[in-house]
Amino acid sequence: MAATIFPALIPAGGLTLLSTTTLSGASTTISNINQNHKNLLIVGDTLNDNSDSNSFIQLNGNSTSTAYQSIRSGYSYITADAGTQNWARYTSISNGFVHFLAAPFAATTNYKSVMWIYDYTNTTPKNVTIQTGMALNGSGEYSAMNNIGTYEGGSGITSLKYYSLGSILTGTIKIYGA
Amino acid sequence: MTKITIHNVETNEVIFREMNEEELAEWEQTKSQEQINIKIEIAKIAKRDAILVRLGLTEEEVLLLIS
């Protein structure tokens, strides 16, 4: 029988909303995350910042970039008209904090980023994160990003810090346990 | 000064305050590191685009070639 790479994503009990946090300042830390679940689903809603989508998540306040390994791919600034090839496609493998896309410059439409953290209380193996998000900039251009990564901080995840390279304008983060 | 929010979701206490010196130093270091990472990614895209121009290929033609 093939080995199971990921634990079951959503167990029989379904999703439980653990917290809702309104974002503000240069960064918002969500601490003392409930440790009674297997996986975490992080949902960012109406994320707007003033730094052109450069927003990130750090786990457990760990600011060592080499603790984070990710493969990310995305599209930067695609116009809504598919016939206009004004875009750049990219793929990169890098150390760095989890990119958690926000819509820059107070876009009028709401965009979401979501991220799964598997086996978040386990202290030994790497926690695998999968993140995806989409945003719209002030020129009506879209960007999208997908990350698959590991966190090698060596401890279970009890807090996360959302931050923007500029400042946060709007947004909420909901954390669900599964 | 730069403000931060800390939400303890166990007690639901929310603190909104200025960064202390240590937090501010770490914040500045994090920002400069991320800005370097972004510049590296942008440089990679520019290099790839320059190669495409040199070869006279569009992005769609490259996708067809590697599909």
gemmi code that builds the backbone of each chain (N, CA, C; Angstrom):
import gemmi

chains = {
    "A": [
        ("MET", (0.846, -1.195, 0.000), (0.000, 0.000, 0.000), (0.886, 1.252, 0.000)),
        ("ALA", (0.486, 2.221, -0.792), (1.282, 3.453, -0.876), (1.245, 4.217, 0.448)),
        ("ALA", (2.379, 4.828, 0.768), (2.434, 5.616, 2.001), (1.615, 6.886, 1.846)),
        ("THR", (1.014, 7.326, 2.942), (0.262, 8.575, 2.913), (1.213, 9.722, 3.195)),
        ("ILE", (1.315, 10.627, 2.261), (2.241, 11.748, 2.445), (1.645, 12.757, 3.421)),
        ("PHE", (0.393, 13.110, 3.204), (-0.263, 14.091, 4.066), (-1.288, 13.392, 4.954)),
        ("PRO", (-1.462, 13.886, 6.171), (-2.564, 13.367, 6.971), (-3.888, 13.783, 6.336)),
        ("ALA", (-4.959, 13.102, 6.715), (-6.268, 13.464, 6.158), (-6.500, 14.953, 6.368)),
        ("LEU", (-6.900, 15.635, 5.301), (-7.003, 17.089, 5.364), (-8.088, 17.551, 6.335)),
        ("ILE", (-9.278, 17.058, 6.143), (-10.378, 17.460, 7.023), (-10.946, 16.202, 7.671)),
        ("PRO", (-10.733, 16.033, 8.968), (-11.239, 14.840, 9.632), (-12.756, 14.871, 9.750)),
        ("ALA", (-13.306, 13.798, 10.297), (-14.762, 13.645, 10.345), (-15.463, 14.812, 11.042)),
        ("GLY", (-14.812, 15.420, 12.008), (-15.434, 16.526, 12.750), (-15.583, 17.806, 11.952)),
        ("GLY", (-14.978, 17.881, 10.784), (-15.075, 19.083, 9.952), (-14.175, 20.186, 10.438)),
        ("LEU", (-14.440, 21.388, 9.947), (-13.613, 22.542, 10.299), (-14.182, 23.253, 11.519)),
        ("THR", (-13.315, 23.742, 12.382), (-13.741, 24.520, 13.539), (-13.086, 25.897, 13.464)),
        ("LEU", (-13.896, 26.949, 13.496), (-13.331, 28.298, 13.500), (-12.685, 28.556, 14.854)),
        ("LEU", (-11.374, 28.782, 14.847), (-10.642, 28.990, 16.098), (-10.510, 30.461, 16.453)),
        ("SER", (-10.364, 31.303, 15.431), (-10.177, 32.729, 15.735), (-10.434, 33.589, 14.507)),
        ("THR", (-10.804, 34.832, 14.766), (-10.938, 35.846, 13.715), (-10.176, 37.065, 14.191)),
        ("THR", (-9.216, 37.512, 13.387), (-8.353, 38.622, 13.801), (-8.406, 39.731, 12.757)),
        ("THR", (-8.647, 40.947, 13.205), (-8.583, 42.106, 12.322), (-7.141, 42.589, 12.256)),
        ("LEU", (-6.629, 42.747, 11.040), (-5.224, 43.096, 10.856), (-5.021, 44.608, 10.932)),
        ("SER", (-3.904, 45.013, 11.522), (-3.575, 46.441, 11.554), (-2.097, 46.614, 11.871)),
        ("GLY", (-1.588, 47.822, 11.625), (-0.188, 48.128, 11.909), (0.730, 47.579, 10.837)),
        ("ALA", (2.025, 47.539, 11.141), (2.993, 46.958, 10.198), (2.903, 45.445, 10.211)),
        ("SER", (2.509, 44.902, 11.360), (2.355, 43.451, 11.450), (1.280, 43.119, 12.473)),
        ("THR", (0.685, 41.960, 12.311), (-0.268, 41.461, 13.300), (0.132, 40.046, 13.669)),
        ("THR", (0.316, 39.831, 14.965), (0.675, 38.500, 15.463), (-0.557, 37.846, 16.076)),
        ("ILE", (-0.796, 36.620, 15.687), (-1.897, 35.845, 16.261), (-1.250, 34.776, 17.138)),
        ("SER", (-1.441, 34.908, 18.446), (-0.709, 34.032, 19.368), (-1.634, 33.061, 20.083)),
        ("ASN", (-1.035, 32.094, 20.755), (-1.750, 31.079, 21.535), (-2.797, 30.338, 20.710)),
        ("ILE", (-2.392, 29.881, 19.545), (-3.297, 29.125, 18.676), (-3.620, 27.784, 19.336)),
        ("ASN", (-4.905, 27.467, 19.337), (-5.401, 26.206, 19.901), (-4.602, 25.019, 19.340)),
        ("GLN", (-4.208, 24.109, 20.221), (-3.336, 22.992, 19.814), (-4.086, 21.661, 19.721)),
        ("ASN", (-5.406, 21.714, 19.659), (-6.190, 20.475, 19.753), (-6.639, 19.910, 18.411)),
        ("HIS", (-6.019, 20.350, 17.323), (-6.421, 19.858, 16.002), (-5.213, 19.266, 15.280)),
        ("LYS", (-5.472, 18.719, 14.118), (-4.397, 18.097, 13.339), (-3.789, 19.106, 12.347)),
        ("ASN", (-4.676, 19.769, 11.610), (-4.232, 20.696, 10.565), (-4.855, 22.076, 10.793)),
        ("LEU", (-4.225, 23.083, 10.208), (-4.777, 24.442, 10.281), (-5.064, 24.959, 8.877)),
        ("LEU", (-6.192, 25.619, 8.751), (-6.502, 26.340, 7.519), (-6.513, 27.830, 7.868)),
        ("ILE", (-5.661, 28.598, 7.185), (-5.560, 30.035, 7.423), (-6.229, 30.735, 6.234)),
        ("VAL", (-7.220, 31.566, 6.504), (-7.929, 32.259, 5.424), (-7.782, 33.761, 5.623)),
        ("GLY", (-7.112, 34.411, 4.689), (-6.987, 35.869, 4.721), (-8.029, 36.478, 3.810)),
        ("ASP", (-8.755, 37.442, 4.319), (-9.853, 38.035, 3.559), (-9.666, 39.551, 3.476)),
        ("THR", (-10.080, 40.142, 2.368), (-9.971, 41.592, 2.111), (-8.586, 42.122, 2.483)),
        ("LEU", (-7.582, 41.412, 2.034), (-6.215, 41.807, 2.372), (-5.765, 42.944, 1.458)),
        ("ASN", (-5.539, 44.083, 2.033), (-5.023, 45.227, 1.275), (-3.820, 45.798, 2.020)),
        ("ASP", (-2.765, 46.083, 1.268), (-1.644, 46.775, 1.898), (-1.146, 47.858, 0.943)),
        ("ASN", (-0.158, 48.602, 1.375), (0.334, 49.682, 0.517), (1.723, 49.379, -0.017)),
        ("SER", (2.024, 48.077, -0.167), (3.377, 47.737, -0.614), (3.357, 46.854, -1.848)),
        ("ASP", (2.295, 46.939, -2.643), (2.248, 46.198, -3.898), (2.360, 44.692, -3.685)),
        ("SER", (1.511, 44.183, -2.839), (1.358, 42.731, -2.621), (2.477, 42.061, -1.855)),
        ("ASN", (3.395, 42.820, -1.323), (4.501, 42.180, -0.635), (4.163, 41.944, 0.827)),
        ("SER", (3.347, 40.936, 1.052), (2.961, 40.600, 2.417), (3.280, 39.131, 2.672)),
        ("PHE", (3.548, 38.823, 3.912), (4.136, 37.525, 4.246), (3.576, 37.000, 5.564)),
        ("ILE", (3.875, 35.720, 5.803), (3.572, 35.138, 7.110), (4.835, 34.501, 7.671)),
        ("GLN", (5.099, 34.800, 8.934), (6.156, 34.109, 9.677), (5.486, 33.204, 10.697)),
        ("LEU", (6.080, 32.057, 10.960), (5.529, 31.120, 11.933), (6.335, 31.198, 13.227)),
        ("ASN", (5.627, 31.192, 14.339), (6.255, 31.217, 15.669), (7.230, 32.373, 15.845)),
        ("GLY", (7.032, 33.457, 15.117), (7.940, 34.601, 15.234), (9.346, 34.284, 14.758)),
        ("ASN", (9.497, 33.202, 13.986), (10.831, 32.789, 13.533), (11.245, 33.629, 12.327)),
        ("SER", (12.249, 34.477, 12.534), (12.670, 35.378, 11.463), (13.909, 34.870, 10.730)),
        ("THR", (14.263, 33.597, 10.939), (15.393, 33.014, 10.210), (14.893, 32.501, 8.867)),
        ("SER", (15.327, 33.138, 7.800), (14.739, 32.818, 6.500), (15.013, 31.384, 6.070)),
        ("THR", (16.153, 30.823, 6.508), (16.483, 29.457, 6.087), (15.594, 28.413, 6.750)),
        ("ALA", (14.801, 28.818, 7.714), (13.842, 27.875, 8.321), (12.673, 27.614, 7.382)),
        ("TYR", (12.562, 28.412, 6.346), (11.451, 28.300, 5.402), (12.012, 27.928, 4.028)),
        ("GLN", (11.499, 26.876, 3.447), (11.919, 26.485, 2.107), (10.664, 26.447, 1.254)),
        ("SER", (10.701, 27.035, 0.094), (9.473, 26.993, -0.699), (9.762, 26.968, -2.191)),
        ("ILE", (8.833, 26.367, -2.891), (8.805, 26.474, -4.339), (7.590, 27.313, -4.641)),
        ("ARG", (7.766, 28.385, -5.332), (6.597, 29.192, -5.625), (6.525, 29.532, -7.107)),
        ("SER", (5.325, 29.666, -7.554), (5.114, 30.027, -8.946), (3.975, 31.019, -8.988)),
        ("GLY", (3.949, 31.799, -10.037), (2.867, 32.767, -10.090), (2.874, 33.556, -11.370)),
        ("TYR", (1.935, 34.424, -11.447), (1.809, 35.346, -12.565), (1.750, 36.742, -11.980)),
        ("SER", (2.533, 37.635, -12.533), (2.500, 39.007, -12.051), (1.776, 39.873, -13.056)),
        ("TYR", (0.734, 40.506, -12.600), (0.103, 41.575, -13.352), (-0.370, 41.171, -14.744)),
        ("ILE", (-1.338, 40.310, -14.751), (-2.000, 39.913, -15.982), (-3.188, 40.844, -16.151)),
        ("THR", (-3.335, 41.402, -17.330), (-4.524, 42.218, -17.521), (-5.724, 41.304, -17.694)),
        ("ALA", (-6.894, 41.829, -17.413), (-8.106, 41.026, -17.487), (-8.330, 40.535, -18.914)),
        ("ASP", (-7.855, 41.302, -19.898), (-7.982, 40.919, -21.298), (-6.899, 39.893, -21.626)),
        ("ALA", (-7.328, 38.639, -21.860), (-6.352, 37.575, -22.088), (-5.525, 37.822, -23.343)),
        ("GLY", (-6.016, 38.667, -24.233), (-5.284, 38.952, -25.457), (-4.106, 39.887, -25.236)),
        ("THR", (-4.077, 40.525, -24.090), (-2.973, 41.442, -23.813), (-1.912, 40.710, -23.009)),
        ("GLN", (-0.796, 40.419, -23.643), (0.215, 39.601, -22.970), (1.161, 40.491, -22.173)),
        ("ASN", (0.613, 41.131, -21.200), (1.417, 42.041, -20.405), (1.651, 41.417, -19.038)),
        ("TRP", (2.428, 40.338, -19.059), (2.579, 39.646, -17.798), (3.918, 38.933, -17.728)),
        ("ALA", (4.260, 38.531, -16.551), (5.499, 37.776, -16.355), (5.179, 36.535, -15.546)),
        ("ARG", (5.624, 35.408, -16.030), (5.400, 34.147, -15.318), (6.710, 33.772, -14.639)),
        ("TYR", (6.613, 33.281, -13.456), (7.856, 32.968, -12.773), (7.721, 31.731, -11.897)),
        ("THR", (8.816, 31.087, -11.690), (8.908, 29.968, -10.751), (10.210, 30.131, -10.003)),
        ("SER", (10.180, 29.942, -8.721), (11.441, 30.075, -7.994), (11.482, 29.110, -6.826)),
        ("ILE", (12.679, 28.747, -6.461), (12.902, 27.936, -5.267), (13.728, 28.795, -4.337)),
        ("SER", (13.233, 28.999, -3.147), (13.960, 29.947, -2.315), (13.753, 29.700, -0.839)),
        ("ASN", (14.668, 30.262, -0.085), (14.433, 30.416, 1.344), (13.636, 31.690, 1.504)),
        ("GLY", (12.783, 31.722, 2.444), (12.084, 32.986, 2.660), (10.743, 32.741, 3.291)),
        ("PHE", (10.207, 33.767, 3.821), (8.963, 33.650, 4.550), (7.825, 33.376, 3.576)),
        ("VAL", (6.767, 32.841, 4.088), (5.653, 32.444, 3.243), (4.986, 33.691, 2.670)),
        ("HIS", (4.977, 33.779, 1.357), (4.337, 34.905, 0.694), (2.825, 34.736, 0.815)),
        ("PHE", (2.162, 35.684, 1.343), (0.714, 35.589, 1.547), (0.119, 36.807, 0.863)),
        ("LEU", (-0.320, 36.593, -0.353), (-0.614, 37.691, -1.258), (-1.742, 38.594, -0.747)),
        ("ALA", (-1.539, 39.884, -0.847), (-2.595, 40.852, -0.529), (-2.820, 41.736, -1.738)),
        ("ALA", (-4.002, 42.293, -1.840), (-4.267, 43.239, -2.916), (-3.685, 44.586, -2.513)),
        ("PRO", (-2.865, 45.179, -3.367), (-2.235, 46.426, -2.971), (-3.137, 47.638, -3.178)),
        ("PHE", (-2.804, 48.664, -2.460), (-3.364, 49.992, -2.684), (-4.884, 50.022, -2.597)),
        ("ALA", (-5.423, 49.377, -1.591), (-6.851, 49.462, -1.300), (-7.715, 49.160, -2.518)),
        ("ALA", (-7.458, 48.041, -3.149), (-8.292, 47.625, -4.278), (-9.752, 47.529, -3.831)),
        ("THR", (-10.638, 47.772, -4.761), (-12.045, 47.806, -4.381), (-12.655, 46.412, -4.299)),
        ("THR", (-12.014, 45.452, -4.927), (-12.545, 44.099, -4.891), (-11.797, 43.280, -3.850)),
        ("ASN", (-12.520, 42.417, -3.181), (-11.894, 41.624, -2.135), (-11.192, 40.407, -2.719)),
        ("TYR", (-10.013, 40.152, -2.235), (-9.281, 38.959, -2.651), (-8.826, 38.178, -1.443)),
        ("LYS", (-8.641, 36.912, -1.638), (-8.303, 36.030, -0.529), (-6.981, 35.315, -0.775)),
        ("SER", (-6.294, 35.034, 0.308), (-5.196, 34.080, 0.278), (-5.530, 32.989, 1.275)),
        ("VAL", (-5.229, 31.771, 0.939), (-5.482, 30.678, 1.878), (-4.216, 29.841, 2.022)),
        ("MET", (-4.068, 29.241, 3.177), (-2.880, 28.424, 3.419), (-3.245, 27.274, 4.344)),
        ("TRP", (-2.771, 26.092, 4.031), (-2.901, 24.936, 4.918), (-1.578, 24.713, 5.623)),
        ("ILE", (-1.654, 24.402, 6.902), (-0.458, 23.953, 7.625), (-0.789, 22.571, 8.170)),
        ("TYR", (-0.049, 21.594, 7.686), (-0.318, 20.213, 8.064), (0.403, 19.846, 9.351)),
        ("ASP", (-0.277, 19.068, 10.177), (0.355, 18.471, 11.364), (1.061, 19.541, 12.197)),
        ("TYR", (0.336, 20.605, 12.468), (0.975, 21.813, 13.004), (1.484, 21.691, 14.427)),
        ("THR", (1.009, 20.699, 15.168), (1.487, 20.570, 16.555), (2.703, 19.661, 16.660)),
        ("ASN", (3.005, 18.976, 15.577), (4.112, 18.021, 15.623), (5.447, 18.748, 15.664)),
        ("THR", (6.294, 18.360, 16.600), (7.553, 19.097, 16.767), (8.688, 18.530, 15.931)),
        ("THR", (8.553, 17.300, 15.462), (9.693, 16.661, 14.803), (9.719, 16.842, 13.287)),
        ("PRO", (8.681, 16.387, 12.566), (8.784, 16.502, 11.104), (8.552, 17.928, 10.628)),
        ("LYS", (8.874, 18.136, 9.391), (8.638, 19.443, 8.801), (7.142, 19.655, 8.615)),
        ("ASN", (6.705, 20.843, 8.834), (5.308, 21.168, 8.565), (5.205, 21.631, 7.124)),
        ("VAL", (4.302, 21.047, 6.392), (4.166, 21.401, 4.983), (3.086, 22.462, 4.834)),
        ("THR", (3.410, 23.512, 4.144), (2.418, 24.556, 3.924), (2.111, 24.649, 2.437)),
        ("ILE", (0.860, 24.827, 2.138), (0.451, 25.067, 0.763), (-0.341, 26.359, 0.778)),
        ("GLN", (0.060, 27.305, -0.020), (-0.597, 28.608, 0.004), (-0.974, 28.988, -1.409)),
        ("THR", (-2.095, 29.628, -1.551), (-2.460, 30.166, -2.852), (-3.207, 31.477, -2.657)),
        ("GLY", (-3.016, 32.383, -3.567), (-3.686, 33.667, -3.413), (-3.761, 34.409, -4.719)),
        ("MET", (-4.610, 35.406, -4.732), (-4.767, 36.211, -5.936), (-5.033, 37.651, -5.529)),
        ("ALA", (-4.559, 38.583, -6.317), (-4.730, 39.984, -5.949), (-4.893, 40.845, -7.200)),
        ("LEU", (-5.403, 42.023, -6.994), (-5.627, 42.983, -8.080), (-4.941, 44.283, -7.703)),
        ("ASN", (-4.145, 44.850, -8.606), (-3.484, 46.097, -8.246), (-4.296, 47.308, -8.720)),
        ("GLY", (-3.765, 48.486, -8.468), (-4.506, 49.698, -8.770), (-4.684, 49.966, -10.250)),
        ("SER", (-3.956, 49.238, -11.108), (-4.071, 49.423, -12.552), (-4.994, 48.397, -13.193)),
        ("GLY", (-5.712, 47.658, -12.393), (-6.630, 46.665, -12.935), (-5.930, 45.423, -13.419)),
        ("GLU", (-4.742, 45.162, -12.892), (-3.988, 43.984, -13.294), (-3.979, 42.974, -12.148)),
        ("TYR", (-3.994, 41.697, -12.523), (-4.079, 40.636, -11.532), (-2.720, 39.982, -11.324)),
        ("SER", (-2.502, 39.544, -10.117), (-1.358, 38.665, -9.891), (-1.842, 37.475, -9.076)),
        ("ALA", (-1.166, 36.370, -9.231), (-1.549, 35.157, -8.514), (-0.298, 34.430, -8.094)),
        ("MET", (-0.389, 33.702, -7.009), (0.793, 33.034, -6.510), (0.444, 31.729, -5.820)),
        ("ASN", (1.272, 30.737, -6.031), (1.134, 29.469, -5.322), (2.472, 29.131, -4.676)),
        ("ASN", (2.422, 28.699, -3.441), (3.622, 28.272, -2.720), (3.414, 26.860, -2.209)),
        ("ILE", (4.424, 26.050, -2.298), (4.429, 24.810, -1.527), (5.733, 24.825, -0.760)),
        ("GLY", (5.648, 24.642, 0.532), (6.880, 24.794, 1.279), (6.914, 24.008, 2.567)),
        ("THR", (8.074, 24.049, 3.169), (8.238, 23.409, 4.469), (8.727, 24.444, 5.471)),
        ("TYR", (8.398, 24.181, 6.721), (8.904, 25.006, 7.802), (9.759, 24.116, 8.681)),
        ("GLU", (10.987, 24.530, 8.900), (11.916, 23.683, 9.629), (12.319, 24.321, 10.952)),
        ("GLY", (11.310, 24.866, 11.618), (11.591, 25.577, 12.859), (11.798, 24.677, 14.060)),
        ("GLY", (11.467, 23.390, 13.923), (11.749, 22.440, 15.001), (10.780, 22.465, 16.162)),
        ("SER", (9.641, 23.116, 15.985), (8.643, 23.090, 17.058), (7.259, 23.203, 16.448)),
        ("GLY", (6.265, 22.815, 17.212), (4.890, 22.959, 16.754), (4.542, 24.432, 16.590)),
        ("ILE", (3.495, 24.696, 15.831), (3.178, 26.097, 15.525), (2.116, 26.625, 16.480)),
        ("THR", (2.503, 27.646, 17.230), (1.581, 28.225, 18.205), (1.203, 29.661, 17.859)),
        ("SER", (1.930, 30.277, 16.943), (1.583, 31.652, 16.569), (1.997, 31.913, 15.130)),
        ("LEU", (1.361, 32.892, 14.531), (1.802, 33.335, 13.213), (1.744, 34.851, 13.153)),
        ("LYS", (2.663, 35.383, 12.368), (2.739, 36.840, 12.211), (2.521, 37.188, 10.749)),
        ("TYR", (1.490, 37.979, 10.489), (1.237, 38.478, 9.140), (1.834, 39.870, 9.064)),
        ("TYR", (2.606, 40.128, 8.019), (3.163, 41.475, 7.913), (3.287, 41.895, 6.457)),
        ("SER", (3.322, 43.196, 6.289), (3.474, 43.782, 4.967), (4.768, 44.571, 4.961)),
        ("LEU", (5.428, 44.635, 3.801), (6.638, 45.454, 3.729), (6.299, 46.935, 3.829)),
        ("GLY", (5.052, 47.275, 3.599), (4.592, 48.644, 3.824), (3.802, 48.656, 5.114)),
        ("SER", (2.525, 48.878, 4.998), (1.678, 48.741, 6.168), (0.345, 48.140, 5.745)),
        ("ILE", (-0.289, 47.515, 6.691), (-1.563, 46.850, 6.420), (-2.662, 47.904, 6.345)),
        ("LEU", (-3.481, 47.838, 5.311), (-4.605, 48.767, 5.211), (-5.887, 48.130, 5.733)),
        ("THR", (-6.207, 46.955, 5.239), (-7.404, 46.251, 5.725), (-7.107, 44.757, 5.726)),
        ("GLY", (-7.972, 44.011, 6.374), (-7.870, 42.558, 6.278), (-8.250, 41.852, 7.563)),
        ("THR", (-8.721, 40.635, 7.391), (-8.942, 39.760, 8.539), (-8.280, 38.416, 8.229)),
        ("ILE", (-7.883, 37.751, 9.279), (-7.392, 36.370, 9.137), (-8.228, 35.479, 10.032)),
        ("LYS", (-8.814, 34.458, 9.418), (-9.547, 33.454, 10.194), (-8.700, 32.195, 10.235)),
        ("ILE", (-8.655, 31.574, 11.392), (-7.926, 30.315, 11.529), (-8.935, 29.219, 11.863)),
        ("TYR", (-8.909, 28.176, 11.058), (-9.771, 27.018, 11.292), (-8.914, 25.823, 11.682)),
        ("GLY", (-9.391, 25.058, 12.618), (-8.752, 23.801, 12.958), (-9.448, 22.661, 12.244)),
        ("ALA", (-8.676, 21.673, 11.801), (-9.279, 20.534, 11.108), (-8.620, 19.259, 11.599)),
    ],
    "B": [
        ("MET", (7.208, 56.137, 14.462), (7.360, 54.771, 14.966), (6.396, 53.837, 14.249)),
        ("THR", (6.662, 52.548, 14.359), (5.861, 51.545, 13.667), (5.053, 50.752, 14.680)),
        ("LYS", (3.770, 50.621, 14.393), (2.896, 49.936, 15.351), (2.655, 48.482, 14.962)),
        ("ILE", (2.412, 47.683, 15.965), (2.095, 46.272, 15.730), (0.845, 45.889, 16.525)),
        ("THR", (0.202, 44.834, 16.052), (-0.960, 44.290, 16.748), (-0.625, 42.880, 17.206)),
        ("ILE", (-1.011, 42.562, 18.418), (-0.843, 41.194, 18.924), (-2.205, 40.723, 19.428)),
        ("HIS", (-2.703, 39.661, 18.837), (-4.015, 39.120, 19.224), (-3.796, 37.760, 19.879)),
        ("ASN", (-4.013, 37.706, 21.182), (-3.957, 36.429, 21.898), (-5.329, 35.771, 21.720)),
        ("VAL", (-5.374, 34.722, 20.898), (-6.686, 34.157, 20.555), (-7.214, 33.221, 21.637)),
        ("GLU", (-6.403, 32.961, 22.645), (-6.894, 32.165, 23.775), (-7.698, 33.046, 24.728)),
        ("THR", (-7.193, 34.253, 24.985), (-7.883, 35.173, 25.905), (-8.692, 36.230, 25.158)),
        ("ASN", (-8.472, 36.310, 23.837), (-9.073, 37.327, 22.957), (-8.597, 38.742, 23.281)),
        ("GLU", (-7.472, 38.858, 23.966), (-6.889, 40.176, 24.257), (-6.164, 40.693, 23.015)),
        ("VAL", (-6.407, 41.961, 22.674), (-5.743, 42.573, 21.520), (-4.890, 43.744, 22.007)),
        ("ILE", (-3.608, 43.723, 21.679), (-2.701, 44.815, 22.052), (-2.255, 45.518, 20.773)),
        ("PHE", (-2.369, 46.815, 20.732), (-1.914, 47.616, 19.597), (-0.921, 48.625, 20.154)),
        ("ARG", (0.338, 48.481, 19.792), (1.369, 49.320, 20.420), (2.520, 49.570, 19.454)),
        ("GLU", (3.406, 50.486, 19.871), (4.623, 50.744, 19.104), (5.584, 49.557, 19.259)),
        ("MET", (6.395, 49.306, 18.228), (7.446, 48.298, 18.363), (8.480, 48.776, 19.369)),
        ("ASN", (9.041, 47.829, 20.124), (10.180, 48.204, 20.962), (11.444, 48.175, 20.098)),
        ("GLU", (12.572, 48.536, 20.681), (13.810, 48.667, 19.887), (14.210, 47.364, 19.207)),
        ("GLU", (14.096, 46.277, 19.969), (14.493, 44.963, 19.437), (13.587, 44.568, 18.272)),
        ("GLU", (12.276, 44.779, 18.441), (11.322, 44.436, 17.375), (11.563, 45.291, 16.138)),
        ("LEU", (11.881, 46.549, 16.382), (12.113, 47.460, 15.262), (13.360, 47.040, 14.468)),
        ("ALA", (14.425, 46.649, 15.180), (15.656, 46.213, 14.512), (15.388, 44.968, 13.669)),
        ("GLU", (14.629, 44.030, 14.238), (14.309, 42.795, 13.510), (13.440, 43.104, 12.298)),
        ("TRP", (12.518, 44.043, 12.481), (11.613, 44.452, 11.407), (12.396, 45.050, 10.232)),
        ("GLU", (13.352, 45.918, 10.550), (14.157, 46.541, 9.502), (14.976, 45.488, 8.754)),
        ("GLN", (15.505, 44.523, 9.499), (16.307, 43.465, 8.885), (15.424, 42.597, 7.976)),
        ("THR", (14.233, 42.264, 8.468), (13.302, 41.449, 7.677), (12.925, 42.165, 6.392)),
        ("LYS", (12.625, 43.441, 6.512), (12.213, 44.205, 5.320), (13.322, 44.236, 4.279)),
        ("SER", (14.555, 44.499, 4.730), (15.638, 44.597, 3.745), (15.893, 43.241, 3.103)),
        ("GLN", (15.765, 42.160, 3.892), (15.979, 40.827, 3.334), (14.915, 40.503, 2.283)),
        ("GLU", (13.655, 40.813, 2.582), (12.581, 40.534, 1.619), (12.734, 41.389, 0.365)),
        ("GLN", (13.181, 42.622, 0.557), (13.369, 43.482, -0.617), (14.468, 42.930, -1.524)),
        ("ILE", (15.497, 42.353, -0.915), (16.557, 41.712, -1.718), (15.978, 40.520, -2.474)),
        ("ASN", (15.177, 39.690, -1.779), (14.568, 38.518, -2.439), (13.712, 38.940, -3.627)),
        ("ILE", (12.940, 40.005, -3.457), (12.062, 40.482, -4.536), (12.900, 40.961, -5.719)),
        ("LYS", (13.973, 41.684, -5.423), (14.844, 42.184, -6.506), (15.447, 41.015, -7.284)),
        ("ILE", (15.831, 39.952, -6.579), (16.408, 38.775, -7.249), (15.378, 38.160, -8.192)),
        ("GLU", (14.117, 38.047, -7.724), (13.071, 37.456, -8.568), (12.802, 38.328, -9.790)),
        ("ILE", (12.753, 39.632, -9.593), (12.500, 40.548, -10.717), (13.650, 40.459, -11.727)),
        ("ALA", (14.880, 40.361, -11.214), (16.055, 40.263, -12.108), (15.994, 38.988, -12.934)),
        ("LYS", (15.541, 37.874, -12.306), (15.422, 36.602, -13.034), (14.419, 36.739, -14.177)),
        ("ILE", (13.294, 37.386, -13.892), (12.252, 37.562, -14.917), (12.797, 38.402, -16.073)),
        ("ALA", (13.525, 39.466, -15.739), (14.067, 40.353, -16.773), (15.071, 39.606, -17.646)),
        ("LYS", (15.903, 38.764, -16.996), (16.905, 37.996, -17.738), (16.216, 37.034, -18.699)),
        ("ARG", (15.156, 36.364, -18.212), (14.436, 35.411, -19.059), (13.783, 36.139, -20.238)),
        ("ASP", (13.174, 37.296, -19.946), (12.519, 38.052, -21.014), (13.533, 38.503, -22.073)),
        ("ALA", (14.726, 38.877, -21.606), (15.776, 39.320, -22.555), (16.179, 38.167, -23.468)),
        ("ILE", (16.262, 36.964, -22.902), (16.622, 35.783, -23.718), (15.541, 35.523, -24.766)),
        ("LEU", (14.279, 35.640, -24.352), (13.176, 35.430, -25.300), (13.252, 36.421, -26.461)),
        ("VAL", (13.565, 37.667, -26.138), (13.670, 38.697, -27.179), (14.810, 38.345, -28.132)),
        ("ARG", (15.947, 37.906, -27.550), (17.105, 37.534, -28.366), (16.785, 36.379, -29.308)),
        ("LEU", (15.998, 35.434, -28.800), (15.628, 34.272, -29.614), (14.481, 34.578, -30.567)),
        ("GLY", (13.816, 35.684, -30.346), (12.686, 36.052, -31.194), (11.459, 35.183, -30.947)),
        ("LEU", (11.320, 34.696, -29.703), (10.187, 33.832, -29.369), (9.234, 34.553, -28.426)),
        ("THR", (7.955, 34.256, -28.576), (6.991, 34.769, -27.612), (6.882, 33.763, -26.470)),
        ("GLU", (6.285, 34.218, -25.373), (6.078, 33.330, -24.220), (5.226, 32.124, -24.620)),
        ("GLU", (4.227, 32.363, -25.460), (3.331, 31.275, -25.877), (4.081, 30.231, -26.697)),
        ("GLU", (5.008, 30.702, -27.547), (5.787, 29.762, -28.358), (6.699, 28.908, -27.478)),
        ("VAL", (7.254, 29.517, -26.452), (8.092, 28.759, -25.528), (7.257, 27.712, -24.804)),
        ("LEU", (6.063, 28.106, -24.376), (5.184, 27.155, -23.687), (4.845, 25.987, -24.597)),
        ("LEU", (4.622, 26.278, -25.896), (4.331, 25.209, -26.854), (5.520, 24.265, -26.992)),
        ("LEU", (6.724, 24.843, -27.026), (7.930, 24.033, -27.187), (8.156, 23.077, -26.019)),
        ("ILE", (7.823, 23.528, -24.824), (8.121, 22.695, -23.648), (6.921, 21.875, -23.190)),
        ("SER", (5.784, 22.017, -23.875), (4.584, 21.292, -23.436), (4.604, 19.860, -23.961)),
    ],
}
model = gemmi.Model(1)
for chain_id, residues in chains.items():
    chain = gemmi.Chain(chain_id)
    for i, (resn, *xyz) in enumerate(residues, 1):
        res = gemmi.Residue()
        res.name, res.seqid = resn, gemmi.SeqId(i, " ")
        for name, pos in zip(("N", "CA", "C"), xyz):
            atom = gemmi.Atom()
            atom.name, atom.element = name, gemmi.Element(name[0])
            atom.pos, atom.b_iso = gemmi.Position(*pos), 0.0
            res.add_atom(atom)
        chain.add_residue(res)
    model.add_chain(chain)
structure = gemmi.Structure()
structure.add_model(model)
structure.setup_entities()
